[in-house]
Amino acid sequence: MVEKIQKTLRDSAAMRWAALLLLALAMFCSYIFMDILSPIKDLMQSTRGWDSTAFGTMQGAETFLNVFVFFLIFAGIILDKMGVRFTAVLSGAVMLVGALIKYYAISEGFIGSSAEAWFNAHLNYIPLFDELGVSPFYRGMPASAKCAAVGFMIFGCGTEMAGITVSRGIVKWFKGRETAMAMGSEMALARLGVATCMIFSPFFAKLGGQVDVSRSVAFGVVLLCIAMLMFVVYFFMDKKLDEQTGEAEEKDDPFKISDIGKIISSRGFWLVALLCVLYYSAIFPFQKYAVNMLQCNLSLHEGEGFWASSLATFLQYSIMIIVAACAFAGNFAKKNYFKIPLFATAVLALIAYCIMGYMRGTAETIFAVFPLLAVAITPMLGKYVDTKGKAASMLILGSILLIICHLTFAFVLPQFKGNEIGGIIVAYITILVLGASFSLVPAALWPSVPKLVDEKIIGSAYALIFWIQNIGLWLFPLLIGKVLDSTNEDVFAQVEAGLISEEQAAISYDYTWALIMLAGLGAAALMVGFILKAVDKKRHLGLEEPNIK
């Protein structure tokens, strides 16, 4: 008599990927809100008086509590003690609260309110943090930027908690299966939020011909409500899985502070963490300034008629979805007669998308191409790591591409100022390659962490890496803003002399030194990558080995 094997939700490919889709959609929404002001930096300067220092300080505030109040470490402890589903819902609620505060700060209702007066009079000096030079505020910072920074800090706690929770959730649902492909797929889908943000944030800010930046933030808040719903649905799926398997994360192997010692004693862990902070610091802070950088380096002529219409916006976004859907599906097609037409359709749609971006003539529609190549190749790279390995080698390749892209933005793109077609072609190619390099990290780095630490402290290990990463995500938006202001004093002098308007000043910055700084991060990541590969070879960490054995 053949014994009947009891199957769980995790054993069903459809249910595994359904759980992944819920987590990916929630992160998709959080990615949109994370960069909701990035494509309208120029409007924040002209309508709210935020110079680059104020903008960068506010953007860096997202990770302040995670870094200096160690919230991410506490988030890891919460995750290990309370489990994935509880922490997922908690992170969604925290993100939503922070987003609502940021919306109020940007809204017209804040202007002239008692809250504005309070923020003008307070938070100009923070004991100890000011002495250390790490305060998230400064004297003279616009009140709306201060209030927005407070909201963004709270949102940042939620989104980083969500990040480690999603990573842990994927490990839970895909352990011993296609872990790297799942992580790569989740990040590929989530990063479509970057393109969505780039297209729709300016669209809502300029809707009806009247500029109102608060509409963009309101759009993000609505999406975070949807993210909260995704986490709630995932809660019940995860609970059902635990009932089937008899697992109880919050009771078995409770977290102990001493476990952190096991994590930090691993040399491989520290190299992965350092590589992570260097790599992500050269990408995420850049995203916050990328649209403005293109505005300053490209000769753009904004489209008129149909190309300036709402229909063109939605049509371009629909084409983007076709690119992403066909490229993504092509990774899962097993037969060439399915795979080849899907990838061919994705390529043709990508060309159409780029042509539309050129015709519309706006920097945000050009930079929105950033995640599209990543969507196509991240699952592919994840599958390669699962079956062939070579994770450390991929991280080295990603660092090389990162350096090339930032140096191209710094020295090659400005040479095409005045050459509209040539400049846009260089911008498109560089942005696509940068997106491809970015895809190497989730496909290769994150699935390597379970090889370096015990399973029961994976949540804490991810939290510690995210905490280290957040130091860079706090510091470099602020540094980019300060570098821009200090290397563009002539722009401010022209404004004071009445030679140019605030609107013109906002798109007249020289980004060379800021981009050189980011390329330097890539060079440091490259060196760490070589060291990691050598350590892996010597200590047999398994980073170059496949996940599926």
GUKOL-101084 format. One line per 8 residues: number of its first residue (from 1); their letters; for each residue x, y, z of C-alpha. Coordinates in Angstrom, 3 decimals, decimal comma, padded with zeros to 6 digits, m for minus. Each point is the difference from the previous one (the first is absolute). Layout:
! GUKOL-101084
NUM) A) X Y Z  ...
//
This chain:
! GUKOL-101084
1) MVEKIQKT) 000,000 000,000 000,000  001,419 003,325 m001,070  000,064 002,595 002,787  m001,787 003,208 m000,928  002,299 003,028 000,178  m001,519 003,059 001,655  000,626 003,118 m002,091  000,039 003,552 001,296
9) LRDSAAMR) m000,567 003,357 m001,662  003,766 000,272 m000,326  000,080 m003,166 m002,131  m002,345 001,587 m002,525  001,899 002,128 m002,508  m003,123 002,085 m000,623  m000,449 000,811 003,700  003,722 000,693 000,522
17) WAALLLLA) 000,013 002,507 m002,815  m003,343 001,447 001,087  001,522 000,754 003,412  002,987 001,551 m001,750  m002,297 002,130 m002,151  m001,742 001,425 003,072  003,331 000,948 001,557  001,309 001,413 m003,285
25) LAMFCSYI) m003,112 002,154 m000,564  000,310 001,437 003,510  003,647 000,876 m000,616  m000,946 001,395 m003,428  m002,244 002,522 001,754  002,651 000,850 002,596  002,599 000,604 m002,735  m002,342 002,488 m001,640
33) FMDILSPI) m000,399 002,007 003,184  003,725 m000,237 000,792  000,841 002,076 m003,091  m003,260 001,894 m000,383  001,730 003,415 000,116  003,093 m000,999 m001,982  m001,347 000,840 m003,485  m001,375 003,355 001,210
41) KDLMQSTR) 003,102 001,332 001,795  m000,127 003,099 m002,202  m003,646 000,635 000,991  000,832 m000,385 003,698  002,630 002,732 m000,433  m002,253 002,367 m001,921  m003,226 m000,554 002,007  001,240 m000,829 003,513
49) GWDSTAFG) 003,419 001,655 000,077  001,975 m003,230 000,483  003,579 000,413 m001,238  002,163 m003,097 m000,592  001,160 m000,090 003,634  m003,579 000,077 001,307  m001,087 m002,589 m002,570  002,937 m002,298 000,774
57) TMQGAETF) m000,401 000,371 003,768  m003,688 m000,895 m000,229  000,716 m002,985 m002,264  002,752 m001,245 002,310  m002,354 000,240 002,984  m001,757 m003,153 m001,247  002,659 m002,169 001,612  000,902 002,207 003,006
65) LNVFVFFL) m001,917 m001,939 002,675  001,127 m003,301 m001,485  003,639 001,030 000,295  000,298 002,173 003,104  m002,808 m001,372 002,165  000,817 m003,541 m001,174  m003,606 m000,632 m001,011  001,049 m002,532 m002,622
73) IFAGIILD) 001,722 m002,109 002,645  m003,208 000,049 002,037  m001,924 m000,856 m003,180  002,180 m003,075 m000,449  m000,660 m001,054 003,590  m003,758 000,534 m000,496  000,171 m002,075 m003,189  001,857 m002,879 001,664
81) KMGVRFTA) m002,282 m000,002 003,056  m003,394 000,756 m001,572  000,338 m001,539 m003,453  m000,476 001,147 m003,564  m003,723 000,634 m000,124  m000,251 002,188 003,131  003,010 002,072 m001,047  m001,336 000,399 m003,545
89) VLSGAVML) m003,275 001,532 001,190  001,814 002,174 002,557  002,374 001,328 m002,669  m002,934 000,870 m002,264  m001,683 001,979 002,771  003,194 001,893 000,867  000,590 000,916 m003,659  m003,529 001,343 m000,313
97) VGALIKYY) 000,258 002,192 003,131  003,267 001,537 m001,197  m001,416 000,587 m003,476  m003,005 001,880 001,380  002,279 002,341 001,976  002,104 000,660 m003,101  m003,140 000,705 m002,020  m001,120 002,594 002,544
105) AISEGFIG) 003,432 001,648 m000,109  m000,134 000,379 m003,787  m003,664 001,052 m000,165  m001,304 003,526 m000,348  m001,664 m000,395 003,404  003,416 000,023 001,674  000,866 003,432 m001,393  m000,807 002,690 002,554
113) SSAEAWFN) m001,162 m002,543 002,602  000,989 m000,179 003,658  001,951 m003,145 m000,902  002,123 002,012 m002,432  000,667 002,594 002,702  000,994 m002,747 002,448  002,422 m001,610 m002,424  001,514 003,385 m000,821
121) AHLNYIPL) 000,633 000,630 003,697  001,144 m003,508 000,963  002,359 m002,776 m001,102  002,672 002,547 m000,895  002,377 m001,549 002,506  000,056 m003,656 001,067  002,371 m000,627 002,957  002,776 m002,513 m000,682
129) FDELGVSP) m001,115 m000,626 m003,604  000,983 003,550 m000,957  003,342 m000,399 001,749  000,594 m003,232 m001,917  m001,093 001,642 m003,249  m002,722 m002,580 m000,670  m003,168 001,949 000,812  m002,906 m000,591 m002,399
137) FYRGMPAS) m000,847 003,721 000,221  001,914 003,280 m000,109  m000,626 003,637 000,805  m001,738 001,662 m002,927  m001,402 m003,232 m001,438  m003,487 000,656 m001,436  m002,739 m001,002 002,458  m001,721 m002,170 m002,620
145) AKCAAVGF) 003,276 m001,877 m000,577  000,397 m000,560 003,768  m003,514 m001,366 000,383  000,375 m002,118 m003,138  003,271 m001,342 001,443  m001,805 m001,097 003,179  m002,595 m001,865 m002,050  002,674 m001,475 m002,250
153) MIFGCGTE) 001,926 m001,274 003,054  m003,075 m001,902 001,169  m000,680 m001,280 m003,522  003,641 m001,096 m000,226  m000,370 m002,093 003,146  m002,956 m001,778 m001,585  001,495 m000,517 m003,448  003,300 m001,386 001,281
161) MAGITVSR) m001,871 m002,268 002,416  m002,040 m001,142 m002,993  003,192 m000,627 m001,968  001,500 m002,406 002,531  m003,407 m001,613 000,540  m000,477 m000,670 m003,692  003,510 m001,493 m000,257  m000,730 m002,273 002,963
169) GIVKWFKG) m003,408 m000,886 m001,446  001,534 m001,063 m003,306  002,551 m002,178 001,805  m002,882 m001,570 001,940  m002,120 m000,773 m003,072  002,809 m000,925 m002,418  002,582 m001,740 002,182  001,676 m002,800 m001,969
177) RETAMAMG) m001,681 001,202 m003,165  000,509 002,923 m002,402  000,977 002,489 002,741  002,226 002,295 m002,085  m002,473 000,074 m002,871  m002,795 000,864 002,435  002,012 002,816 001,588  001,018 001,303 m003,380
185) SEMALARL) m003,581 m000,129 m001,248  m001,291 001,832 003,086  002,508 002,802 m000,432  m000,609 000,182 m003,744  m003,729 000,495 000,547  000,521 002,380 002,914  002,356 002,163 m002,030  m002,697 000,625 m002,551
193) GVATCMIF) m001,100 002,393 002,725  002,936 002,227 m000,978  m001,268 000,308 m003,582  m003,579 000,476 001,212  001,136 002,777 002,311  002,013 001,730 m002,735  m002,969 000,015 m002,369  m002,870 000,810 002,341
201) SPFFAKLG) 001,488 002,261 002,680  000,542 002,899 m002,472  m003,288 m000,892 m001,696  m002,013 000,535 003,192  002,074 003,018 001,065  m000,799 001,788 m003,298  m003,512 m001,370 m000,508  m002,394 002,526 m001,492
209) GQVDVSRS) 002,770 002,456 m000,818  000,300 001,107 003,632  002,989 m001,136 002,056  m000,836 m001,630 003,350  002,743 m002,268 001,327  m002,257 m001,386 002,754  m002,016 m001,929 m002,613  003,069 m002,127 m000,732
217) VAFGVVLL) 000,366 m000,885 003,690  m003,738 m000,759 000,267  000,409 m002,464 m002,884  002,716 m001,755 002,009  m002,145 m000,097 003,141  m002,829 m001,746 m001,871  002,442 m002,634 m001,248  001,279 m000,611 003,535
225) CIAMLMFV) m003,592 m000,758 001,031  000,055 m002,680 m002,704  003,348 m001,275 001,354  m001,592 m000,330 003,425  m002,751 m002,126 m001,546  002,600 m002,242 m001,688  001,718 m000,613 003,334  m003,324 m000,877 001,658
233) VYFFMDKK) m000,773 m002,589 m002,691  003,526 m001,397 000,366  m000,583 m000,220 003,789  m002,746 m002,576 m000,489  001,979 m001,989 m002,597  003,017 m000,163 002,303  m002,177 m001,016 002,948  m001,495 m002,841 m002,035
241) LDEQTGEA) 003,507 m001,193 m000,935  001,077 m000,083 003,647  m003,124 m001,972 000,899  000,907 m002,566 m002,662  003,664 m000,313 000,961  m000,350 000,392 003,753  002,512 002,872 m000,043  m000,289 002,778 002,550
249) EEKDDPFK) 002,705 002,583 m000,637  m000,741 001,987 003,113  000,431 m002,999 002,329  002,730 m002,216 m001,424  003,620 001,072 000,551  m000,713 003,448 001,493  002,439 002,775 m000,892  002,835 000,772 002,410
257) ISDIGKII) 002,226 003,091 m000,064  002,992 m002,336 000,006  m001,066 m001,180 m003,467  001,269 003,282 m001,443  003,498 m001,121 000,986  m000,386 m002,991 m002,311  m000,833 002,327 m002,865  002,754 002,560 000,455
265) SSRGFWLV) 002,665 m002,676 000,499  m000,388 m001,017 m003,654  002,523 001,707 m002,289  m002,096 m000,930 m003,002  m002,996 001,731 001,550  001,955 003,255 000,443  001,252 m000,055 m003,566  m003,528 m000,557 m001,330
273) ALLCVLYY) m001,292 002,810 002,244  002,751 002,398 m001,140  m000,606 m000,862 m003,635  m003,689 000,630 000,551  000,427 003,467 001,539  002,469 001,119 m002,679  m002,118 m001,300 m002,855  m003,368 001,238 001,183
281) SAIFPFQK) 001,440 003,400 001,001  000,985 000,500 m003,626  m003,498 m000,877 m001,261  m002,852 001,061 002,304  001,292 003,524 000,788  000,718 000,448 m003,724  m003,622 m000,873 m000,804  m001,125 002,958 002,091
289) YAVNMLQC) 002,015 002,394 m002,181  000,057 m001,845 m003,339  m002,901 001,873 m001,608  001,474 003,359 000,968  003,410 m001,146 m001,261  m001,542 m000,780 m003,394  m001,818 003,347 m000,017  003,354 001,711 000,529
297) NLSLHEGE) 001,912 m002,004 m002,636  m002,472 m000,586 m002,821  m001,466 002,400 m002,530  m003,671 m000,856 000,397  m002,982 001,429 m001,830  m003,195 m001,020 001,742  m002,545 m001,458 m002,392  m003,197 001,802 m000,929
305) GFWASSLA) m003,483 m001,082 m000,954  m000,424 m003,767 000,273  003,502 m000,466 001,483  m000,872 002,290 002,921  m003,391 m001,620 000,606  m001,180 m002,369 002,720  m000,661 m002,592 m002,701  003,708 m000,028 m000,913
313) TFLQYSIM) 000,900 m000,515 003,657  m002,273 m003,012 000,422  000,951 m001,403 m003,418  003,699 000,147 000,864  m000,660 m001,629 003,351  m002,028 m002,744 m001,719  002,918 m000,656 m002,338  002,284 m000,184 003,034
321) IIVAACAF) m002,251 m002,665 001,517  000,177 m001,969 m003,263  003,801 000,180 000,067  000,107 m001,179 003,609  m002,665 m002,696 m000,353  001,424 m001,560 m003,165  003,607 000,140 001,234  m000,977 m001,436 003,365
329) AGNFAKKN) m002,167 m002,751 m001,486  002,782 m000,872 m002,429  002,124 m001,091 002,951  m002,569 m002,637 000,928  m000,851 m001,249 m003,489  001,550 m003,442 m000,466  m000,573 m000,362 m003,739  001,803 002,178 m002,552
337) YFKIPLFA) m003,194 000,529 m002,007  m001,338 001,841 003,073  003,253 001,536 001,235  001,204 001,569 m003,283  m003,274 001,831 m000,854  m000,258 001,303 003,576  003,526 001,429 000,009  m000,421 001,353 m003,546
345) TAVLALIA) m003,192 001,776 001,058  001,799 001,417 003,046  002,831 001,361 m002,162  m002,376 001,607 m002,520  m002,108 001,496 002,804  003,163 001,341 001,674  000,997 001,748 m003,240  m003,504 001,478 m000,275
353) YCIMGYMR) 000,203 001,102 003,641  003,322 001,772 m000,577  m001,330 001,732 m003,131  m002,993 001,237 002,011  002,329 001,286 002,694  001,932 001,943 m002,636  m003,175 001,442 m001,535  m001,340 001,041 003,408
361) GTAETIFA) 003,318 001,691 000,717  000,046 m000,187 003,806  002,838 m001,245 002,186  m002,275 m002,069 002,213  m001,375 m002,027 m002,933  003,568 m000,672 m001,143  001,264 m001,146 003,411  m003,113 m002,156 000,464
369) VFPLLAVA) 001,691 m002,571 m002,275  002,414 m000,717 002,900  m001,601 m003,192 001,408  m001,211 m001,542 m003,264  003,133 m001,935 m000,956  000,301 m001,073 003,626  m003,497 m001,488 m000,156  001,085 m002,090 m002,973
377) ITPMLGKY) 003,323 m001,288 001,299  m000,350 m000,138 003,807  m002,051 m003,242 000,030  002,382 m001,348 m002,657  003,031 000,827 002,144  m001,728 m001,419 003,073  m000,659 m003,247 m001,846  003,656 m000,124 m001,034
385) VDTKGKAA) 001,132 000,442 003,627  m002,458 m002,706 001,092  001,293 m002,529 m002,540  003,590 001,052 m000,778  001,135 002,264 002,877  002,653 002,734 m000,590  m001,695 002,543 002,304  003,276 001,707 001,001
393) SMLILGSI) 001,072 000,308 m003,643  m003,313 001,651 m000,870  000,502 002,592 002,732  003,396 000,895 m001,499  m001,574 000,408 m003,441  m002,732 002,206 001,476  002,588 002,287 001,598  001,876 000,411 m003,293
401) LLIICHLT) m003,215 000,980 m001,820  m000,861 002,418 002,819  003,314 001,840 m000,376  m000,337 000,242 m003,779  m003,538 001,399 000,210  000,715 002,738 002,538  003,126 001,118 m001,878  m002,035 000,079 m003,222
409) FAFVLPQF) m002,571 002,264 001,672  002,805 002,195 001,344  002,180 000,438 m003,088  m001,687 m001,346 m003,151  m003,624 001,132 000,320  000,855 003,731 000,493  001,871 m000,080 m003,325  m003,330 m000,570 m001,738
417) KGNEIGGI) m001,602 003,149 001,420  m001,653 001,604 m003,012  m000,221 m003,319 m001,873  m003,503 m001,083 000,926  m000,067 m003,395 m001,718  003,587 m000,982 000,852  m000,370 001,004 003,631  m003,209 m001,951 000,462
425) IVAYITIL) 001,496 m003,122 m001,638  003,028 000,143 002,324  m002,336 000,552 002,975  m002,240 m002,948 m000,915  002,887 m002,438 m000,488  001,738 001,053 003,214  m003,192 m000,149 002,058  m000,853 m003,476 m001,325
433) VLGASFSL) 003,509 m001,302 000,788  m000,168 001,553 003,466  m003,313 m001,779 000,586  001,571 m003,249 m001,166  002,899 000,409 002,431  m002,480 000,677 002,786  m001,770 m003,291 m000,740  003,150 m001,948 000,847
441) VPAALWPS) m000,317 000,876 003,694  m003,367 m001,580 000,905  000,722 m002,989 m002,214  003,459 m000,650 001,459  000,443 001,752 003,348  m003,196 m000,549 001,982  m000,258 m003,773 m000,622  003,604 m000,305 001,265
449) VPKLVDEK) m000,874 001,105 003,541  m001,594 m003,348 001,057  003,338 m001,640 m000,872  001,810 002,191 002,547  m002,220 m000,228 003,120  m002,246 m002,482 001,813  m003,577 m000,215 m001,230  m001,634 001,192 003,241
457) IIGSAYAL) 001,884 003,316 m000,050  m000,443 000,784 m003,700  m002,425 002,792 000,894  002,575 001,626 002,270  002,730 m000,482 m002,613  m002,085 001,751 m002,663  m000,834 002,735 002,520  003,674 000,585 000,783
465) IFWIQNIG) 000,878 000,190 m003,716  m002,896 002,382 m000,601  001,155 002,115 002,959  003,500 000,288 m001,447  m001,509 000,703 m003,417  m002,190 002,720 001,507  003,071 001,899 001,198  000,857 000,573 m003,651
473) LWLFPLLI) m003,605 000,715 m000,968  m000,135 002,672 002,715  003,382 001,539 m000,765  000,202 000,167 m003,776  m003,248 001,822 m000,891  001,167 002,667 002,436  003,556 000,017 m001,420  m001,223 000,234 m003,594
481) GKVLDSTN) m002,126 003,015 000,945  002,903 001,699 001,775  002,398 m000,728 m002,875  m002,484 001,451 m002,487  m000,470 003,196 002,020  003,734 000,446 000,635  001,014 m000,592 m003,639  m002,768 002,122 m001,515
489) EDVFAQVE) 000,385 003,277 001,875  m000,033 001,825 m003,343  m003,595 m001,176 m000,538  m001,139 001,558 003,287  001,921 003,179 m000,811  m001,897 000,296 m003,297  m003,313 m000,415 001,833  000,904 002,728 002,490
497) AGLISEEQ) 001,062 002,272 m002,856  m003,322 m000,582 m001,733  001,654 m001,523 m003,059  m001,935 m003,264 000,237  m003,181 m001,092 001,761  m000,353 m002,679 002,703  m001,533 m002,283 m002,635  003,051 000,412 m002,256
505) AAISYDYT) 002,394 m000,425 002,924  m001,626 m003,314 000,931  001,109 m001,523 m003,337  003,427 001,666 m000,296  002,143 m002,038 002,399  003,377 m001,543 m000,858  m000,126 m003,599 001,282  003,595 m000,987 m000,863
513) WALIMLAG) 001,460 m000,187 003,518  m003,081 m001,684 001,449  000,216 m002,708 m002,679  003,747 m000,461 000,547  m000,779 m000,628 003,669  m002,512 m002,700 m000,947  002,466 m001,598 m002,442  002,473 m000,116 002,899
521) LGAAALMV) m002,495 m002,094 001,955  m000,131 m002,391 m002,928  003,804 m000,272 m000,021  m000,003 m000,804 003,726  m002,739 m002,618 m000,569  002,139 m001,560 m002,752  002,947 m000,431 002,385  m002,236 m001,522 002,678
529) GFILKAVD) m001,436 m002,350 m002,627  003,445 m001,360 m000,849  000,779 m000,445 003,710  m003,320 m001,817 000,531  000,726 m002,368 m002,867  003,455 m000,766 001,436  m001,438 m000,626 003,487  m002,716 m002,216 m001,451
537) KKRHLGLE) 002,611 m002,080 m001,820  002,169 m000,305 003,123  m002,740 m000,680 002,574  m002,468 m001,841 m002,250  m002,974 002,206 000,883  m001,919 m001,345 m002,978  m000,690 003,356 m001,664  001,195 m001,297 m003,375
545) EPNIK) m002,016 m003,193 000,386  m003,598 m000,466 m001,244  m002,934 000,316 002,421  m001,770 m003,057 m001,388  002,018 m003,165 000,562
//
